[in-house]
Amino acid sequence: LTSLPKVVCSLQHYMEALDRGETTLCRILYTFVVGSYPSSSNTTRPTEHLPTDTSPVSLLSTTDKSDGEPDDIVHLNIRENMNTGKTPTWFKYAAELDDKYGIDYVGKGDCDTLLWFPHLLTMMDRGDLPPRPPFIKDDNRRIYAGWMVDKTICGRNDYCNDLNGKVYMSGQFFFLSSDLAKFSTNERIDRSIPVKHEDLDFGMRLLSHPLPIKLLPLTGYRIWRHGLKWPAQWMDIWKLNKRVAPGIQTEDF
C-alpha cells in the first residue's frame, strides 16, 4: 500500500500544500465540521452564518497540533446545531474555497455515515462527475447528488407535505457541484420561511435556481453506509468493504 498515491487527504493539509506551491495527488478531501460554540452557549452567535454577516465564516482553521487539537476540523463561526443552519453554513465556507483551491464538488455526511472512497473514485474515473470547466469562466454544471427523497419516501412528517412535485437529497450524504454550493449562499434566496427540516429546506434552496438542476440519484449506487452508531459497527463495515475493494491509501495521521 505504501507505493500507492495518497488520494484521500484532509482539507487542511491540501490547502496548506497548495499555499506552499506544492503539487498534490489528493483527489478526495475530507474534514470534520463543528460549530465553534456549544448549542447551550450564551453566545449571541447565530446557528447560521447569513449573507449579511461580515464576520469570518470559520475560526481556528490551523493544522498546528501543538495545542493537542486535531488538525482536520473546521470550526464554523456559529452555535453548534443539527437542524437550524449548520449545513448551509458549511457550504458557505466551502464555496469560499472554490476558486482558490479548484474544488469540483462539495458534500456533507452525517456523523454516523461511513463513506466508501473506492466506490466514489470509481464514479469519478467512469466520468459520472464532470470536473469544473477548465477554460470556461462560469461553472454551470448544477449537479445535486445523493439519496433522493420524494413525498412517498418522506413519510408522514408534516414537512413532507411540501414535497408535492419536489424532491431533496437525504442528509445522510449528498454532494453538489461547486457552482451550486456558491448559489446556496445567494443573499436573494428567501430565508424568511421557518426551518422545518434542514435537508429539505436546503434542497428547496437549490431548486430555486433560475436554471434547471441536474439531479443525480444515488439510490441504486450507494457509496456510503448510514446508521453506524457504534465503533464495532464501523469496523465491521470497513473490513467488509476492504475485502471487496482493497488498495486505497489515505494520508498518514
C-alpha positions in Angstrom: 0.0 0.0 0.0 2.9 2.4 0.6 3.5 2.6 -3.1 0.0 3.8 -3.9 -0.7 7.6 -4.3 -2.4 9.2 -1.3 -5.6 10.2 -2.9 -7.6 10.9 0.2 -6.3 13.9 2.2 -7.6 16.3 4.9 -8.9 19.6 3.5 -6.5 21.4 5.8 -3.4 19.6 4.6 -4.4 20.1 0.9 -4.9 23.8 1.4 -1.5 24.2 3.1 0.2 22.2 0.4 -1.2 24.4 -2.3 -0.4 27.6 -0.3 3.2 26.5 -0.2 3.2 26.0 -4.0 3.4 22.2 -3.7 1.7 19.7 -6.0 -0.5 17.0 -4.6 -2.1 13.8 -5.7 -5.2 14.3 -3.5 -8.5 13.6 -5.2 -10.9 13.4 -2.3 -10.7 15.9 0.6 -12.3 15.4 4.0 -12.8 17.4 7.1 -14.9 17.3 10.3 -17.2 20.3 10.8 -18.3 21.7 14.2 -19.9 24.8 15.5 -17.4 26.9 17.5 -19.8 27.4 20.3 -21.8 24.8 22.1 -25.5 24.7 21.4 -26.1 25.6 25.1 -23.7 28.5 25.0 -24.9 32.0 26.0 -23.1 33.5 22.9 -25.0 35.8 20.7 -23.7 33.9 17.6 -26.5 32.6 15.4 -27.0 29.0 14.2 -26.4 30.0 10.6 -23.9 32.4 9.1 -26.1 34.6 6.9 -25.1 36.5 3.8 -25.2 39.8 5.7 -22.8 38.5 8.4 -19.5 40.2 7.9 -17.6 38.1 10.5 -15.4 35.2 9.4 -17.4 32.0 8.5 -14.8 29.8 10.2 -12.4 30.1 13.1 -9.3 28.1 14.2 -8.5 26.7 10.7 -4.9 25.8 11.5 -3.2 22.5 11.1 -0.9 23.2 14.1 -1.2 20.3 16.5 0.8 21.9 19.3 -2.2 22.5 21.4 -3.5 18.9 21.0 -6.3 20.0 18.8 -6.9 17.6 15.8 -5.8 19.2 12.6 -8.8 18.1 10.4 -11.6 20.1 11.9 -13.4 23.1 10.5 -14.8 25.4 13.3 -17.7 27.3 11.9 -18.4 30.7 13.5 -21.9 29.6 14.7 -23.5 27.8 17.6 -23.4 24.0 17.2 -26.7 22.7 15.9 -28.2 19.8 14.0 -31.1 21.3 12.0 -31.0 25.1 12.1 -28.3 26.3 9.9 -25.1 24.2 10.2 -25.5 22.6 6.7 -25.8 25.9 4.7 -23.0 27.5 6.8 -20.7 24.6 5.9 -21.5 25.1 2.2 -21.0 28.8 2.5 -17.5 28.2 3.9 -16.7 25.6 1.2 -17.9 27.9 -1.5 -15.3 30.5 -0.4 -12.5 27.9 -1.1 -13.7 27.0 -4.6 -11.9 29.5 -6.8 -8.6 29.5 -4.9 -8.3 25.7 -4.4 -10.1 24.4 -7.5 -12.6 22.2 -5.7 -15.0 20.5 -8.1 -17.7 19.2 -5.6 -18.7 19.8 -2.0 -20.5 17.3 0.1 -21.7 16.6 3.6 -22.4 13.5 5.6 -23.9 12.6 9.0 -21.5 11.7 11.8 -22.9 8.1 11.6 -22.2 7.8 7.9 -19.2 5.8 6.5 -18.2 6.9 3.0 -16.5 4.3 0.9 -13.8 6.0 -1.1 -13.1 3.3 -3.7 -16.7 3.5 -5.0 -16.6 7.3 -5.1 -13.3 7.1 -7.1 -15.0 4.6 -9.5 -17.7 7.2 -10.2 -15.0 9.9 -10.8 -12.9 7.7 -13.1 -16.0 6.5 -15.0 -16.8 10.1 -15.9 -20.1 10.3 -13.9 -18.9 13.5 -12.2 -17.6 16.1 -14.7 -14.9 18.4 -13.2 -15.1 22.2 -13.3 -14.7 23.6 -16.8 -11.0 24.5 -17.0 -11.3 27.2 -19.7 -14.8 28.5 -19.1 -15.3 31.4 -16.7 -18.7 30.4 -15.5 -19.0 27.0 -13.9 -22.6 25.9 -14.8 -22.9 22.2 -14.0 -25.7 22.5 -11.4 -25.3 18.9 -10.1 -27.1 17.8 -6.9 -26.4 14.2 -6.0 -27.5 11.8 -3.2 -30.2 9.5 -2.0 -33.3 11.2 -3.4 -36.4 11.7 -1.2 -39.8 12.3 -2.7 -43.1 12.7 -0.9 -43.7 8.9 -0.8 -40.4 8.1 0.7 -40.5 11.1 3.1 -43.4 9.6 5.1 -46.0 11.3 7.3 -44.0 14.1 8.8 -45.6 17.5 8.4 -42.8 18.9 6.3 -43.4 16.1 3.8 -46.4 18.0 2.6 -44.1 20.5 0.9 -42.8 17.8 -1.5 -45.6 17.9 -4.0 -43.7 17.6 -7.3 -40.4 18.3 -5.5 -37.5 16.2 -4.1 -34.5 16.6 -1.9 -31.4 14.6 -1.1 -31.2 12.9 2.3 -28.7 14.4 4.7 -27.0 11.1 5.5 -24.8 12.0 2.5 -25.1 14.3 -0.5 -22.9 16.5 -2.6 -23.1 19.4 -5.0 -21.1 20.8 -7.9 -19.2 23.8 -6.6 -21.3 26.2 -8.6 -24.4 25.1 -6.7 -22.5 25.4 -3.4 -22.0 29.1 -4.3 -25.6 29.5 -5.3 -26.8 28.2 -1.9 -25.2 31.2 -0.3 -27.0 33.7 -2.5 -28.4 36.6 -0.5 -31.5 36.7 -2.7 -32.7 33.3 -1.5 -35.8 33.6 0.7 -34.8 32.6 4.3 -38.0 34.0 5.9 -39.7 30.7 6.0 -39.1 28.9 9.3 -36.9 25.8 9.2 -39.0 22.6 9.1 -36.3 20.1 8.2 -32.8 21.3 7.2 -32.1 18.8 4.5 -35.5 19.6 2.8 -35.0 23.3 3.2 -31.5 23.2 1.8 -32.8 21.2 -1.2 -35.6 23.7 -1.8 -32.9 26.5 -1.8 -31.1 24.7 -4.6 -34.2 24.0 -6.6 -35.0 27.7 -6.5 -32.1 28.2 -9.0 -33.4 30.0 -12.1 -32.0 27.3 -14.4 -32.7 23.5 -14.3 -30.9 21.5 -11.7 -29.3 18.2 -12.8 -30.3 15.6 -10.2 -28.0 12.6 -9.7 -29.9 10.0 -7.7 -27.6 7.5 -6.0 -30.4 5.3 -4.7 -29.1 2.3 -6.7 -25.4 3.1 -6.3 -24.8 3.7 -2.7 -21.2 4.8 -1.9 -21.8 5.1 1.8 -23.4 3.3 4.8 -25.6 5.2 7.2 -26.7 4.5 10.7 -23.4 3.3 12.2 -23.8 4.3 15.8 -21.0 2.2 17.5 -17.3 1.7 16.7 -17.8 -2.0 16.3 -20.3 -1.4 13.5 -17.9 1.0 11.8 -15.1 -1.6 11.9 -17.3 -4.5 10.6 -18.4 -2.5 7.6 -14.9 -1.1 7.0 -13.4 -4.6 7.0 -16.2 -5.9 4.7 -15.6 -3.2 2.2 -11.9 -3.5 2.4 -12.1 -7.1 1.2 -14.4 -6.0 -1.7 -12.3 -3.1 -2.8 -8.8 -3.2 -1.4 -5.9 -0.9 -2.3 -6.8 2.6 -1.4 -4.4 4.6 0.7 -5.3 7.7 2.8 -2.8 10.1 4.2 -1.0 9.1 7.4 -2.3 10.6 10.6 
